[in-house]
Structure formats: structure tokens, C-alpha cells
Amino acid sequence: MINTEYDREYLFDIDAYLIEWYPTMSMVTRRAICKLAIESLDDEPIMEGIDIVVADYALGKQNLVKKEEPEEEEEEKDKQDD
């Protein structure tokens, strides 16, 4: 049986962060900052971070390494470029 239950979402509570690190900030200001932060956040850095984890996992856990060309082929390639 396949386990379909695992952590697969990343949630970040901006309001909780603001309350913890800026305790004197008013609710009105927090609401405004939450709105602005959500509008300005970009998924690209998160996806790039996931890609790095995938690469590390592939290299470390799965031994998935790109095969290298034999030296003979590389030497012939270099001669053709000259």
C-alpha cells in the first residue's frame, strides 16, 4: 500500500511572523504589510530552492550522476575544434 500522507505544502504565516518580530506593530499596519508582502512575493526563489534539493537528493541518495565522456572522445572533439 502506498502512503499518500506526507508533508507537501509550505505555509508561512506572515502575520505571526510580524507579531513575533515586531510586537509593537498595530493590526492595521500588519494587515497592510501582509497585503504588500503577498503582492510582492515571487515563487521563483522557492522553486529554485526545490530544484537544488532535487539535485542534492539525486546526487547523494540516488547516485544519479551524469556520465562523463571518455577521454578519447574529448580529445577528438578538441582536435576538430582546432
N, C-alpha and C positions, 0 to 999 in steps of 0.2 A: 504494500500500500504506500502510495506517495504522500508525504507530509506536505500539505498545502498551506500550513500555518507557519509563517516566518515574518520577521520584520522586513518590510519593503517600502516603507514610507519614511520620509524625513520631514518632521514638523518642527517649526521654530515659532515659539510664542514671542512675538516682538514686544507685546505689552508686558509680559512677565519679565523680559529682559530689561525693559525700561524701568519697571518698578524696582527691580533688584539693584541696578547700577545707577539709577538717577532717582533716588527715593523722594526728592523734593519736587519732582516734576508733577504738574497737575494733570488730571484726567483729560482736560481739554487739549493740553499740549501733547499728551501721549497719543490721543486719537489722531491729531494732525500728523504727528511723526509716523505713526503706524501707516496711515494712508500714503504719505510720501514715500516711505520705505518700500511698501508693496509696489508702488508705481515704478520705482527706480531699480528694483532688484532684477537681476539678469540670471537666467537659468544656465547660461553658457559656462561660467566657472564651476558650477556644480556638476555639469555633465563632463567637463574636462577632468575634474577630480575623480569621478566614477571611472572614466577611461584609464586613469593612472592606476586605480585599484584593480581594474580588469587586467591591465598589463602586468602588474606585480603578481597577481594571482596566477596568470598564465605562465609566467616565467618561474615563479617559486614553487607553486603547488602542483602544477600540471606538467612541468618540464616541457612546456611548449616553447621551443626556441627555433627561430628561423635558421634553416640550414644554410651553411656558408658554401660559396662556390669553391670547388677545388682550385688549388693554386695554379695549375696548368691552364685552366680556362681564363683566369685573371691575367696571366702573363700574355696569353694570346690576344686577349682583349686590349691590353696595353700596347702591344705591337701594332695592332690595327689602328689605334688612335694616333700613332706617330705618323 
